[in-house]
Amino acid sequence: MKPNLKACGQAMMTALVNAVLALVLMLLVEFAISGSFRVPAAYLWACLVIWLVIFVGQFWRMRYLCQGNEPRHKEA
């Protein structure tokens, strides 16, 4: 259970950082094009999708890496 919680926390932070960086980049492009910092709903949905995809990928990866560190039980 503990490796899953650790993997979940690390995946959540990685996904959150990437989603925020994506939103900032979208806002900078919006400002460069229109001159205002409007936040359309599509940007928020895009950030949610980015967060979800990165979270799932990182959680799967971190869970796999954390399981690799656990000792394996030998069957008799």
All heavy atoms as a GROMACS GRO file, in nm:
protein
  601
    1MET      N    1   0.082  -0.120   0.000
    1MET     CA    2   0.000   0.000   0.000
    1MET      C    3   0.086   0.126   0.000
    1MET      O    4   0.056   0.221  -0.069
    1MET     CB    5  -0.092  -0.004   0.123
    1MET     CG    6  -0.184   0.113   0.133
    1MET     SD    7  -0.304   0.109   0.002
    1MET     CE    8  -0.405   0.244   0.045
    2LYS      N    9   0.194   0.125   0.077
    2LYS     CA   10   0.279   0.243   0.087
    2LYS      C   11   0.343   0.281  -0.048
    2LYS      O   12   0.344   0.400  -0.082
    2LYS     CB   13   0.386   0.223   0.193
    2LYS     CG   14   0.470   0.346   0.214
    2LYS     CD   15   0.511   0.360   0.356
    2LYS     CE   16   0.606   0.477   0.365
    2LYS     NZ   17   0.554   0.585   0.443
    3PRO      N   18   0.394   0.185  -0.128
    3PRO     CA   19   0.447   0.224  -0.259
    3PRO      C   20   0.342   0.289  -0.350
    3PRO      O   21   0.374   0.380  -0.424
    3PRO     CB   22   0.498   0.093  -0.319
    3PRO     CG   23   0.524   0.005  -0.202
    3PRO     CD   24   0.422   0.044  -0.099
    4ASN      N   25   0.217   0.243  -0.339
    4ASN     CA   26   0.112   0.304  -0.420
    4ASN      C   27   0.086   0.448  -0.379
    4ASN      O   28   0.065   0.535  -0.464
    4ASN     CB   29  -0.017   0.224  -0.410
    4ASN     CG   30  -0.013   0.097  -0.492
    4ASN    OD1   31   0.067   0.083  -0.582
    4ASN    ND2   32  -0.098   0.004  -0.457
    5LEU      N   33   0.087   0.476  -0.249
    5LEU     CA   34   0.067   0.614  -0.202
    5LEU      C   35   0.182   0.704  -0.243
    5LEU      O   36   0.162   0.818  -0.284
    5LEU     CB   37   0.048   0.616  -0.051
    5LEU     CG   38  -0.083   0.559   0.002
    5LEU    CD1   39  -0.083   0.559   0.154
    5LEU    CD2   40  -0.201   0.638  -0.050
    6LYS      N   41   0.302   0.652  -0.233
    6LYS     CA   42   0.420   0.729  -0.273
    6LYS      C   43   0.416   0.757  -0.422
    6LYS      O   44   0.440   0.870  -0.466
    6LYS     CB   45   0.547   0.651  -0.237
    6LYS     CG   46   0.673   0.725  -0.268
    6LYS     CD   47   0.795   0.645  -0.227
    6LYS     CE   48   0.922   0.718  -0.264
    6LYS     NZ   49   1.041   0.641  -0.230
    7ALA      N   50   0.382   0.657  -0.501
    7ALA     CA   51   0.373   0.674  -0.646
    7ALA      C   52   0.262   0.772  -0.681
    7ALA      O   53   0.278   0.856  -0.771
    7ALA     CB   54   0.349   0.539  -0.713
    8CYS      N   55   0.150   0.765  -0.609
    8CYS     CA   56   0.038   0.855  -0.636
    8CYS      C   57   0.077   1.000  -0.606
    8CYS      O   58   0.048   1.090  -0.683
    8CYS     CB   59  -0.082   0.813  -0.552
    8CYS     SG   60  -0.228   0.913  -0.580
    9GLY      N   61   0.144   1.023  -0.495
    9GLY     CA   62   0.185   1.158  -0.458
    9GLY      C   63   0.284   1.217  -0.557
    9GLY      O   64   0.271   1.332  -0.599
   10GLN      N   65   0.382   1.139  -0.596
   10GLN     CA   66   0.481   1.188  -0.692
   10GLN      C   67   0.418   1.213  -0.828
   10GLN      O   68   0.448   1.312  -0.895
   10GLN     CB   69   0.597   1.090  -0.703
   10GLN     CG   70   0.683   1.086  -0.579
   10GLN     CD   71   0.792   0.981  -0.587
   10GLN    OE1   72   0.793   0.895  -0.674
   10GLN    NE2   73   0.886   0.989  -0.494
   11ALA      N   74   0.330   1.123  -0.870
   11ALA     CA   75   0.263   1.140  -0.999
   11ALA      C   76   0.173   1.263  -0.998
   11ALA      O   77   0.165   1.337  -1.096
   11ALA     CB   78   0.183   1.015  -1.033
   12MET      N   79   0.104   1.286  -0.886
   12MET     CA   80   0.016   1.401  -0.875
   12MET      C   81   0.094   1.532  -0.884
   12MET      O   82   0.052   1.625  -0.952
   12MET     CB   83  -0.064   1.395  -0.745
   12MET     CG   84  -0.180   1.489  -0.741
   12MET     SD   85  -0.284   1.469  -0.597
   12MET     CE   86  -0.345   1.304  -0.621
   13MET      N   87   0.206   1.539  -0.816
   13MET     CA   88   0.286   1.662  -0.820
   13MET      C   89   0.344   1.686  -0.960
   13MET      O   90   0.343   1.799  -1.009
   13MET     CB   91   0.399   1.656  -0.716
   13MET     CG   92   0.350   1.670  -0.574
   13MET     SD   93   0.246   1.816  -0.547
   13MET     CE   94   0.360   1.946  -0.584
   14THR      N   95   0.393   1.582  -1.023
   14THR     CA   96   0.447   1.595  -1.158
   14THR      C   97   0.339   1.641  -1.255
   14THR      O   98   0.361   1.732  -1.336
   14THR     CB   99   0.507   1.461  -1.206
   14THR    OG1  100   0.608   1.421  -1.115
   14THR    CG2  101   0.564   1.472  -1.345
   15ALA      N  102   0.222   1.581  -1.246
   15ALA     CA  103   0.112   1.618  -1.334
   15ALA      C  104   0.066   1.761  -1.309
   15ALA      O  105   0.038   1.836  -1.403
   15ALA     CB  106  -0.003   1.520  -1.316
   16LEU      N  107   0.061   1.801  -1.182
   16LEU     CA  108   0.018   1.936  -1.149
   16LEU      C  109   0.116   2.041  -1.203
   16LEU      O  110   0.075   2.141  -1.262
   16LEU     CB  111   0.003   1.952  -0.998
   16LEU     CG  112  -0.047   2.086  -0.948
   16LEU    CD1  113  -0.189   2.111  -0.997
   16LEU    CD2  114  -0.042   2.091  -0.797
   17VAL      N  115   0.244   2.017  -1.187
   17VAL     CA  116   0.345   2.111  -1.237
   17VAL      C  117   0.335   2.122  -1.389
   17VAL      O  118   0.336   2.233  -1.444
   17VAL     CB  119   0.487   2.066  -1.194
   17VAL    CG1  120   0.593   2.142  -1.270
   17VAL    CG2  121   0.503   2.086  -1.044
   18ASN      N  122   0.321   2.010  -1.457
   18ASN     CA  123   0.311   2.014  -1.603
   18ASN      C  124   0.184   2.083  -1.651
   18ASN      O  125   0.186   2.157  -1.749
   18ASN     CB  126   0.320   1.872  -1.660
   18ASN     CG  127   0.462   1.823  -1.663
   18ASN    OD1  128   0.547   1.881  -1.728
   18ASN    ND2  129   0.488   1.717  -1.590
   19ALA      N  130   0.073   2.060  -1.583
   19ALA     CA  131  -0.053   2.125  -1.621
   19ALA      C  132  -0.045   2.277  -1.600
   19ALA      O  133  -0.092   2.354  -1.683
   19ALA     CB  134  -0.169   2.066  -1.543
   20VAL      N  135   0.015   2.319  -1.490
   20VAL     CA  136   0.029   2.463  -1.465
   20VAL      C  137   0.122   2.527  -1.568
   20VAL      O  138   0.093   2.635  -1.620
   20VAL     CB  139   0.080   2.488  -1.321
   20VAL    CG1  140   0.123   2.632  -1.301
   20VAL    CG2  141  -0.029   2.451  -1.221
   21LEU      N  142   0.230   2.460  -1.600
   21LEU     CA  143   0.320   2.512  -1.703
   21LEU      C  144   0.250   2.521  -1.839
   21LEU      O  145   0.270   2.617  -1.914
   21LEU     CB  146   0.445   2.426  -1.714
   21LEU     CG  147   0.543   2.438  -1.597
   21LEU    CD1  148   0.657   2.337  -1.614
   21LEU    CD2  149   0.598   2.578  -1.586
   22ALA      N  150   0.167   2.423  -1.871
   22ALA     CA  151   0.092   2.428  -1.996
   22ALA      C  152  -0.006   2.545  -1.997
   22ALA      O  153  -0.020   2.615  -2.099
   22ALA     CB  154   0.018   2.296  -2.018
   23LEU      N  155  -0.074   2.569  -1.884
   23LEU     CA  156  -0.167   2.681  -1.876
   23LEU      C  157  -0.094   2.814  -1.892
   23LEU      O  158  -0.141   2.903  -1.963
   23LEU     CB  159  -0.243   2.677  -1.743
   23LEU     CG  160  -0.343   2.790  -1.721
   23LEU    CD1  161  -0.454   2.783  -1.826
   23LEU    CD2  162  -0.401   2.784  -1.582
   24VAL      N  163   0.021   2.828  -1.828
   24VAL     CA  164   0.099   2.951  -1.841
   24VAL      C  165   0.141   2.973  -1.986
   24VAL      O  166   0.132   3.085  -2.038
   24VAL     CB  167   0.221   2.947  -1.746
   24VAL    CG1  168   0.318   3.059  -1.777
   24VAL    CG2  169   0.176   2.955  -1.602
   25LEU      N  170   0.185   2.867  -2.051
   25LEU     CA  171   0.224   2.879  -2.191
   25LEU      C  172   0.105   2.918  -2.278
   25LEU      O  173   0.117   3.006  -2.366
   25LEU     CB  174   0.286   2.748  -2.240
   25LEU     CG  175   0.337   2.747  -2.383
   25LEU    CD1  176   0.447   2.851  -2.400
   25LEU    CD2  177   0.387   2.609  -2.419
   26MET      N  178  -0.011   2.859  -2.254
   26MET     CA  179  -0.130   2.896  -2.331
   26MET      C  180  -0.169   3.041  -2.307
   26MET      O  181  -0.208   3.112  -2.400
   26MET     CB  182  -0.247   2.803  -2.296
   26MET     CG  183  -0.232   2.664  -2.353
   26MET     SD  184  -0.378   2.562  -2.330
   26MET     CE  185  -0.348   2.500  -2.164
   27LEU      N  186  -0.157   3.087  -2.182
   27LEU     CA  187  -0.190   3.227  -2.153
   27LEU      C  188  -0.090   3.324  -2.217
   27LEU      O  189  -0.130   3.432  -2.263
   27LEU     CB  190  -0.195   3.249  -2.002
   27LEU     CG  191  -0.314   3.187  -1.930
   27LEU    CD1  192  -0.301   3.207  -1.780
   27LEU    CD2  193  -0.445   3.247  -1.981
   28LEU      N  194   0.036   3.286  -2.221
   28LEU     CA  195   0.135   3.371  -2.288
   28LEU      C  196   0.108   3.382  -2.437
   28LEU      O  197   0.118   3.490  -2.496
   28LEU     CB  198   0.276   3.318  -2.263
   28LEU     CG  199   0.332   3.343  -2.124
   28LEU    CD1  200   0.467   3.272  -2.109
   28LEU    CD2  201   0.347   3.491  -2.098
   29VAL      N  202   0.070   3.271  -2.499
   29VAL     CA  203   0.037   3.274  -2.642
   29VAL      C  204  -0.090   3.356  -2.663
   29VAL      O  205  -0.098   3.434  -2.758
   29VAL     CB  206   0.022   3.130  -2.697
   29VAL    CG1  207  -0.036   3.131  -2.837
   29VAL    CG2  208   0.155   3.059  -2.695
   30GLU      N  209  -0.189   3.340  -2.576
   30GLU     CA  210  -0.312   3.419  -2.585
   30GLU      C  211  -0.281   3.568  -2.573
   30GLU      O  212  -0.335   3.650  -2.648
   30GLU     CB  213  -0.410   3.376  -2.475
   30GLU     CG  214  -0.536   3.456  -2.467
   30GLU     CD  215  -0.632   3.428  -2.581
   30GLU    OE1  216  -0.626   3.318  -2.639
   30GLU    OE2  217  -0.712   3.517  -2.613
   31PHE      N  218  -0.192   3.603  -2.481
   31PHE     CA  219  -0.155   3.744  -2.465
   31PHE      C  220  -0.080   3.795  -2.587
   31PHE      O  221  -0.102   3.909  -2.630
   31PHE     CB  222  -0.070   3.762  -2.340
   31PHE     CG  223  -0.030   3.904  -2.315
   31PHE    CD1  224  -0.125   3.996  -2.271
   31PHE    CD2  225   0.099   3.946  -2.337
   31PHE    CE1  226  -0.088   4.128  -2.247
   31PHE    CE2  227   0.136   4.077  -2.315
   31PHE     CZ  228   0.042   4.169  -2.270
   32ALA      N  229   0.007   3.712  -2.643
   32ALA     CA  230   0.082   3.754  -2.762
   32ALA      C  231  -0.010   3.775  -2.882
   32ALA      O  232   0.013   3.864  -2.964
   32ALA     CB  233   0.188   3.650  -2.796
   33ILE      N  234  -0.116   3.697  -2.892
   33ILE     CA  235  -0.206   3.708  -3.007
   33ILE      C  236  -0.309   3.819  -2.987
   33ILE      O  237  -0.328   3.904  -3.073
   33ILE     CB  238  -0.277   3.573  -3.032
   33ILE    CG1  239  -0.175   3.470  -3.080
   33ILE    CG2  240  -0.389   3.587  -3.134
   33ILE    CD1  241  -0.228   3.330  -3.088
   34SER      N  242  -0.377   3.820  -2.871
   34SER     CA  243  -0.489   3.913  -2.853
   34SER      C  244  -0.456   4.032  -2.764
   34SER      O  245  -0.529   4.131  -2.765
   34SER     CB  246  -0.609   3.838  -2.795
   34SER     OG  247  -0.581   3.799  -2.662
   35GLY      N  248  -0.353   4.023  -2.682
   35GLY     CA  249  -0.319   4.134  -2.594
   35GLY      C  250  -0.395   4.133  -2.462
   35GLY      O  251  -0.391   4.230  -2.388
   36SER      N  252  -0.466   4.024  -2.434
   36SER     CA  253  -0.537   4.015  -2.306
   36SER      C  254  -0.516   3.876  -2.247
   36SER      O  255  -0.483   3.781  -2.317
   36SER     CB  256  -0.687   4.040  -2.324
   36SER     OG  257  -0.745   3.936  -2.398
   37PHE      N  258  -0.534   3.867  -2.117
   37PHE     CA  259  -0.516   3.740  -2.047
   37PHE      C  260  -0.651   3.672  -2.021
   37PHE      O  261  -0.685   3.638  -1.910
   37PHE     CB  262  -0.444   3.761  -1.913
   37PHE     CG  263  -0.296   3.774  -1.927
   37PHE    CD1  264  -0.234   3.893  -1.894
   37PHE    CD2  265  -0.219   3.669  -1.970
   37PHE    CE1  266  -0.096   3.906  -1.904
   37PHE    CE2  267  -0.083   3.680  -1.982
   37PHE     CZ  268  -0.021   3.799  -1.950
   38ARG      N  269  -0.730   3.654  -2.125
   38ARG     CA  270  -0.855   3.581  -2.110
   38ARG      C  271  -0.824   3.434  -2.085
   38ARG      O  272  -0.730   3.380  -2.141
   38ARG     CB  273  -0.942   3.592  -2.236
   38ARG     CG  274  -0.994   3.731  -2.262
   38ARG     CD  275  -1.084   3.735  -2.384
   38ARG     NE  276  -1.020   3.674  -2.502
   38ARG     CZ  277  -1.070   3.568  -2.566
   38ARG    NH1  278  -1.181   3.511  -2.529
   38ARG    NH2  279  -1.006   3.519  -2.670
   39VAL      N  280  -0.905   3.369  -2.004
   39VAL     CA  281  -0.888   3.226  -1.979
   39VAL      C  282  -1.014   3.155  -2.028
   39VAL      O  283  -1.110   3.138  -1.952
   39VAL     CB  284  -0.864   3.196  -1.829
   39VAL    CG1  285  -0.843   3.048  -1.807
   39VAL    CG2  286  -0.747   3.276  -1.776
   40PRO      N  287  -1.016   3.117  -2.154
   40PRO     CA  288  -1.133   3.045  -2.206
   40PRO      C  289  -1.148   2.909  -2.137
   40PRO      O  290  -1.051   2.851  -2.087
   40PRO     CB  291  -1.103   3.027  -2.354
   40PRO     CG  292  -0.996   3.125  -2.386
   40PRO     CD  293  -0.920   3.144  -2.259
   41ALA      N  294  -1.269   2.860  -2.136
   41ALA     CA  295  -1.297   2.730  -2.074
   41ALA      C  296  -1.218   2.618  -2.142
   41ALA      O  297  -1.180   2.520  -2.078
   41ALA     CB  298  -1.446   2.700  -2.079
   42ALA      N  299  -1.191   2.634  -2.270
   42ALA     CA  300  -1.116   2.531  -2.343
   42ALA      C  301  -0.975   2.515  -2.286
   42ALA      O  302  -0.921   2.404  -2.284
   42ALA     CB  303  -1.108   2.566  -2.491
   43TYR      N  304  -0.916   2.623  -2.239
   43TYR     CA  305  -0.782   2.615  -2.179
   43TYR      C  306  -0.786   2.532  -2.050
   43TYR      O  307  -0.697   2.453  -2.023
   43TYR     CB  308  -0.728   2.753  -2.147
   43TYR     CG  309  -0.690   2.837  -2.267
   43TYR    CD1  310  -0.707   2.791  -2.396
   43TYR    CD2  311  -0.637   2.963  -2.250
   43TYR    CE1  312  -0.672   2.868  -2.505
   43TYR    CE2  313  -0.601   3.042  -2.358
   43TYR     CZ  314  -0.620   2.993  -2.485
   43TYR     OH  315  -0.585   3.070  -2.591
   44LEU      N  316  -0.890   2.554  -1.971
   44LEU     CA  317  -0.902   2.480  -1.846
   44LEU      C  318  -0.927   2.331  -1.872
   44LEU      O  319  -0.871   2.245  -1.804
   44LEU     CB  320  -1.013   2.539  -1.759
   44LEU     CG  321  -0.989   2.684  -1.717
   44LEU    CD1  322  -1.110   2.736  -1.639
   44LEU    CD2  323  -0.862   2.697  -1.637
   45TRP      N  324  -1.010   2.302  -1.973
   45TRP     CA  325  -1.033   2.161  -2.009
   45TRP      C  326  -0.904   2.098  -2.062
   45TRP      O  327  -0.874   1.982  -2.032
   45TRP     CB  328  -1.145   2.148  -2.112
   45TRP     CG  329  -1.280   2.161  -2.051
   45TRP    CD1  330  -1.366   2.267  -2.063
   45TRP    CD2  331  -1.345   2.066  -1.967
   45TRP    NE1  332  -1.480   2.243  -1.989
   45TRP    CE2  333  -1.469   2.120  -1.930
   45TRP    CE3  334  -1.309   1.940  -1.918
   45TRP    CZ2  335  -1.558   2.052  -1.848
   45TRP    CZ3  336  -1.398   1.874  -1.835
   45TRP    CH2  337  -1.520   1.929  -1.801
   46ALA      N  338  -0.829   2.173  -2.141
   46ALA     CA  339  -0.702   2.121  -2.194
   46ALA      C  340  -0.606   2.092  -2.079
   46ALA      O  341  -0.538   1.988  -2.080
   46ALA     CB  342  -0.641   2.220  -2.291
   47CYS      N  343  -0.600   2.179  -1.980
   47CYS     CA  344  -0.512   2.155  -1.864
   47CYS      C  345  -0.557   2.033  -1.785
   47CYS      O  346  -0.474   1.956  -1.737
   47CYS     CB  347  -0.508   2.278  -1.775
   47CYS     SG  348  -0.406   2.407  -1.844
   48LEU      N  349  -0.687   2.014  -1.774
   48LEU     CA  350  -0.738   1.897  -1.705
   48LEU      C  351  -0.700   1.768  -1.778
   48LEU      O  352  -0.657   1.671  -1.716
   48LEU     CB  353  -0.890   1.906  -1.689
   48LEU     CG  354  -0.956   1.789  -1.617
   48LEU    CD1  355  -0.912   1.786  -1.471
   48LEU    CD2  356  -1.107   1.798  -1.628
   49VAL      N  357  -0.711   1.770  -1.909
   49VAL     CA  358  -0.672   1.652  -1.988
   49VAL      C  359  -0.522   1.627  -1.978
   49VAL      O  360  -0.478   1.513  -1.961
   49VAL     CB  361  -0.717   1.669  -2.136
   49VAL    CG1  362  -0.657   1.560  -2.224
   49VAL    CG2  363  -0.868   1.668  -2.145
   50ILE      N  364  -0.443   1.734  -1.984
   50ILE     CA  365  -0.298   1.720  -1.969
   50ILE      C  366  -0.265   1.662  -1.833
   50ILE      O  367  -0.184   1.570  -1.822
   50ILE     CB  368  -0.229   1.858  -1.989
   50ILE    CG1  369  -0.238   1.900  -2.135
   50ILE    CG2  370  -0.084   1.854  -1.942
   50ILE    CD1  371  -0.200   2.044  -2.160
   51TRP      N  372  -0.329   1.713  -1.727
   51TRP     CA  373  -0.305   1.661  -1.593
   51TRP      C  374  -0.340   1.513  -1.584
   51TRP      O  375  -0.264   1.434  -1.530
   51TRP     CB  376  -0.386   1.739  -1.491
   51TRP     CG  377  -0.363   1.694  -1.352
   51TRP    CD1  378  -0.264   1.736  -1.268
   51TRP    CD2  379  -0.435   1.592  -1.281
   51TRP    NE1  380  -0.272   1.667  -1.149
   51TRP    CE2  381  -0.376   1.579  -1.154
   51TRP    CE3  382  -0.544   1.513  -1.312
   51TRP    CZ2  383  -0.422   1.490  -1.059
   51TRP    CZ3  384  -0.590   1.423  -1.217
   51TRP    CH2  385  -0.529   1.412  -1.092
   52LEU      N  386  -0.453   1.477  -1.640
   52LEU     CA  387  -0.499   1.338  -1.632
   52LEU      C  388  -0.405   1.243  -1.705
   52LEU      O  389  -0.367   1.138  -1.652
   52LEU     CB  390  -0.641   1.326  -1.688
   52LEU     CG  391  -0.707   1.190  -1.676
   52LEU    CD1  392  -0.726   1.155  -1.529
   52LEU    CD2  393  -0.839   1.190  -1.749
   53VAL      N  394  -0.365   1.279  -1.826
   53VAL     CA  395  -0.276   1.193  -1.904
   53VAL      C  396  -0.140   1.177  -1.836
   53VAL      O  397  -0.088   1.066  -1.823
   53VAL     CB  398  -0.258   1.249  -2.048
   53VAL    CG1  399  -0.147   1.180  -2.122
   53VAL    CG2  400  -0.389   1.236  -2.124
   54ILE      N  401  -0.084   1.287  -1.789
   54ILE     CA  402   0.047   1.280  -1.724
   54ILE      C  403   0.036   1.205  -1.591
   54ILE      O  404   0.124   1.126  -1.556
   54ILE     CB  405   0.106   1.421  -1.705
   54ILE    CG1  406   0.141   1.478  -1.842
   54ILE    CG2  407   0.229   1.418  -1.615
   54ILE    CD1  408   0.186   1.620  -1.841
   55PHE      N  409  -0.073   1.227  -1.516
   55PHE     CA  410  -0.090   1.156  -1.389
   55PHE      C  411  -0.097   1.005  -1.410
   55PHE      O  412  -0.028   0.930  -1.341
   55PHE     CB  413  -0.217   1.204  -1.318
   55PHE     CG  414  -0.246   1.125  -1.193
   55PHE    CD1  415  -0.172   1.146  -1.079
   55PHE    CD2  416  -0.345   1.029  -1.192
   55PHE    CE1  417  -0.197   1.073  -0.964
   55PHE    CE2  418  -0.371   0.955  -1.078
   55PHE     CZ  419  -0.297   0.977  -0.964
   56VAL      N  420  -0.176   0.961  -1.506
   56VAL     CA  421  -0.188   0.817  -1.531
   56VAL      C  422  -0.055   0.758  -1.573
   56VAL      O  423  -0.012   0.654  -1.522
   56VAL     CB  424  -0.298   0.790  -1.637
   56VAL    CG1  425  -0.294   0.646  -1.684
   56VAL    CG2  426  -0.435   0.824  -1.581
   57GLY      N  427   0.014   0.826  -1.664
   57GLY     CA  428   0.144   0.776  -1.710
   57GLY      C  429   0.248   0.772  -1.599
   57GLY      O  430   0.320   0.673  -1.583
   58GLN      N  431   0.256   0.877  -1.521
   58GLN     CA  432   0.354   0.883  -1.414
   58GLN      C  433   0.320   0.786  -1.301
   58GLN      O  434   0.409   0.726  -1.242
   58GLN     CB  435   0.364   1.025  -1.358
   58GLN     CG  436   0.441   1.118  -1.446
   58GLN     CD  437   0.588   1.082  -1.453
   58GLN    OE1  438   0.649   1.039  -1.356
   58GLN    NE2  439   0.644   1.098  -1.571
   59PHE      N  440   0.191   0.772  -1.270
   59PHE     CA  441   0.152   0.679  -1.165
   59PHE      C  442   0.189   0.536  -1.204
   59PHE      O  443   0.246   0.462  -1.125
   59PHE     CB  444   0.002   0.688  -1.136
   59PHE     CG  445  -0.044   0.592  -1.030
   59PHE    CD1  446  -0.009   0.614  -0.898
   59PHE    CD2  447  -0.120   0.482  -1.062
   59PHE    CE1  448  -0.049   0.526  -0.799
   59PHE    CE2  449  -0.161   0.393  -0.964
   59PHE     CZ  450  -0.125   0.416  -0.833
   60TRP      N  451   0.160   0.500  -1.329
   60TRP     CA  452   0.196   0.366  -1.376
   60TRP      C  453   0.346   0.346  -1.370
   60TRP      O  454   0.396   0.244  -1.325
   60TRP     CB  455   0.143   0.345  -1.518
   60TRP     CG  456   0.176   0.211  -1.572
   60TRP    CD1  457   0.113   0.094  -1.546
   60TRP    CD2  458   0.282   0.181  -1.662
   60TRP    NE1  459   0.175  -0.008  -1.614
   60TRP    CE2  460   0.278   0.042  -1.687
   60TRP    CE3  461   0.381   0.258  -1.725
   60TRP    CZ2  462   0.369  -0.020  -1.771
   60TRP    CZ3  463   0.471   0.195  -1.810
   60TRP    CH2  464   0.464   0.058  -1.831
   61ARG      N  465   0.422   0.446  -1.415
   61ARG     CA  466   0.568   0.437  -1.417
   61ARG      C  467   0.626   0.429  -1.275
   61ARG      O  468   0.710   0.343  -1.245
   61ARG     CB  469   0.626   0.558  -1.489
   61ARG     CG  470   0.776   0.560  -1.496
   61ARG     CD  471   0.823   0.687  -1.571
   61ARG     NE  472   0.963   0.705  -1.551
   61ARG     CZ  473   1.016   0.780  -1.454
   61ARG    NH1  474   0.938   0.845  -1.371
   61ARG    NH2  475   1.146   0.793  -1.442
   62MET      N  476   0.581   0.518  -1.186
   62MET     CA  477   0.634   0.519  -1.050
   62MET      C  478   0.595   0.394  -0.973
   62MET      O  479   0.673   0.342  -0.895
   62MET     CB  480   0.585   0.644  -0.975
   62MET     CG  481   0.641   0.774  -1.028
   62MET     SD  482   0.820   0.780  -1.031
   62MET     CE  483   0.858   0.768  -0.860
   63ARG      N  484   0.476   0.344  -0.996
   63ARG     CA  485   0.432   0.221  -0.930
   63ARG      C  486   0.519   0.104  -0.974
   63ARG      O  487   0.560   0.021  -0.893
   63ARG     CB  488   0.286   0.195  -0.963
   63ARG     CG  489   0.225   0.090  -0.877
   63ARG     CD  490   0.074   0.090  -0.892
   63ARG     NE  491   0.030  -0.043  -0.862
   63ARG     CZ  492  -0.026  -0.126  -0.946
   63ARG    NH1  493  -0.050  -0.088  -1.068
   63ARG    NH2  494  -0.060  -0.247  -0.910
   64TYR      N  495   0.549   0.101  -1.103
   64TYR     CA  496   0.636  -0.004  -1.157
   64TYR      C  497   0.776   0.006  -1.097
   64TYR      O  498   0.835  -0.094  -1.056
   64TYR     CB  499   0.642   0.006  -1.309
   64TYR     CG  500   0.738  -0.092  -1.372
   64TYR    CD1  501   0.703  -0.226  -1.384
   64TYR    CD2  502   0.861  -0.050  -1.420
   64TYR    CE1  503   0.790  -0.317  -1.442
   64TYR    CE2  504   0.949  -0.140  -1.476
   64TYR     CZ  505   0.914  -0.273  -1.489
   64TYR     OH  506   1.000  -0.361  -1.545
   65LEU      N  507   0.829   0.128  -1.087
   65LEU     CA  508   0.963   0.147  -1.030
   65LEU      C  509   0.967   0.114  -0.882
   65LEU      O  510   1.063   0.056  -0.833
   65LEU     CB  511   1.011   0.290  -1.054
   65LEU     CG  512   1.044   0.326  -1.198
   65LEU    CD1  513   1.078   0.475  -1.208
   65LEU    CD2  514   1.158   0.242  -1.252
   66CYS      N  515   0.862   0.151  -0.808
   66CYS     CA  516   0.858   0.121  -0.665
   66CYS      C  517   0.845  -0.029  -0.640
   66CYS      O  518   0.898  -0.080  -0.542
   66CYS     CB  519   0.743   0.195  -0.597
   66CYS     SG  520   0.771   0.373  -0.583
   67GLN      N  521   0.774  -0.100  -0.726
   67GLN     CA  522   0.761  -0.245  -0.710
   67GLN      C  523   0.893  -0.315  -0.739
   67GLN      O  524   0.920  -0.420  -0.684
   67GLN     CB  525   0.653  -0.300  -0.802
   67GLN     CG  526   0.514  -0.270  -0.754
   67GLN     CD  527   0.409  -0.323  -0.849
   67GLN    OE1  528   0.440  -0.370  -0.959
   67GLN    NE2  529   0.284  -0.314  -0.809
   68GLY      N  530   0.976  -0.254  -0.823
   68GLY     CA  531   1.105  -0.314  -0.855
   68GLY      C  532   1.200  -0.313  -0.737
   68GLY      O  533   1.293  -0.393  -0.731
   69ASN      N  534   1.177  -0.224  -0.639
   69ASN     CA  535   1.264  -0.215  -0.522
   69ASN      C  536   1.224  -0.310  -0.410
   69ASN      O  537   1.299  -0.330  -0.316
   69ASN     CB  538   1.265  -0.072  -0.468
   69ASN     CG  539   1.333   0.023  -0.564
   69ASN    OD1  540   1.415  -0.017  -0.644
   69ASN    ND2  541   1.296   0.150  -0.557
   70GLU      N  542   1.103  -0.366  -0.418
   70GLU     CA  543   1.057  -0.457  -0.314
   70GLU      C  544   1.119  -0.595  -0.332
   70GLU      O  545   1.135  -0.642  -0.444
   70GLU     CB  546   0.904  -0.468  -0.318
   70GLU     CG  547   0.834  -0.342  -0.277
   70GLU     CD  548   0.683  -0.358  -0.284
   70GLU    OE1  549   0.636  -0.466  -0.324
   70GLU    OE2  550   0.615  -0.262  -0.251
   71PRO      N  551   1.154  -0.662  -0.223
   71PRO     CA  552   1.209  -0.797  -0.236
   71PRO      C  553   1.100  -0.894  -0.283
   71PRO      O  554   0.985  -0.885  -0.244
   71PRO     CB  555   1.256  -0.831  -0.094
   71PRO     CG  556   1.179  -0.740  -0.005
   71PRO     CD  557   1.148  -0.616  -0.086
   72ARG      N  558   1.140  -0.984  -0.368
   72ARG     CA  559   1.047  -1.084  -0.420
   72ARG      C  560   1.047  -1.204  -0.326
   72ARG      O  561   1.151  -1.246  -0.274
   72ARG     CB  562   1.091  -1.131  -0.558
   72ARG     CG  563   1.102  -1.017  -0.658
   72ARG     CD  564   0.976  -1.006  -0.734
   72ARG     NE  565   0.995  -0.901  -0.836
   72ARG     CZ  566   0.897  -0.836  -0.887
   72ARG    NH1  567   0.776  -0.861  -0.850
   72ARG    NH2  568   0.918  -0.744  -0.976
   73HIS      N  569   0.929  -1.261  -0.307
   73HIS     CA  570   0.918  -1.382  -0.223
   73HIS      C  571   0.939  -1.505  -0.312
   73HIS      O  572   0.880  -1.516  -0.419
   73HIS     CB  573   0.779  -1.389  -0.158
   73HIS     CG  574   0.753  -1.278  -0.063
   73HIS    ND1  575   0.818  -1.266   0.057
   73HIS    CD2  576   0.672  -1.171  -0.069
   73HIS    CE1  577   0.777  -1.159   0.121
   73HIS    NE2  578   0.686  -1.099   0.044
   74LYS      N  579   1.021  -1.595  -0.265
   74LYS     CA  580   1.044  -1.718  -0.340
   74LYS      C  581   0.940  -1.820  -0.303
   74LYS      O  582   0.907  -1.839  -0.187
   74LYS     CB  583   1.183  -1.775  -0.309
   74LYS     CG  584   1.294  -1.688  -0.361
   74LYS     CD  585   1.426  -1.755  -0.336
   74LYS     CE  586   1.539  -1.668  -0.388
   74LYS     NZ  587   1.669  -1.730  -0.368
   75GLU      N  588   0.886  -1.884  -0.406
   75GLU     CA  589   0.788  -1.989  -0.382
   75GLU      C  590   0.860  -2.121  -0.366
   75GLU      O  591   0.955  -2.151  -0.437
   75GLU     CB  592   0.689  -1.996  -0.498
   75GLU     CG  593   0.602  -1.872  -0.506
   75GLU     CD  594   0.500  -1.884  -0.617
   75GLU    OE1  595   0.472  -1.997  -0.659
   75GLU    OE2  596   0.450  -1.780  -0.660
   76ALA      N  597   0.813  -2.203  -0.273
   76ALA     CA  598   0.878  -2.331  -0.245
   76ALA      C  599   0.838  -2.437  -0.343
   76ALA      O  600   0.745  -2.444  -0.406
   76ALA     CB  601   0.846  -2.377  -0.104
   0.00000   0.00000   0.00000
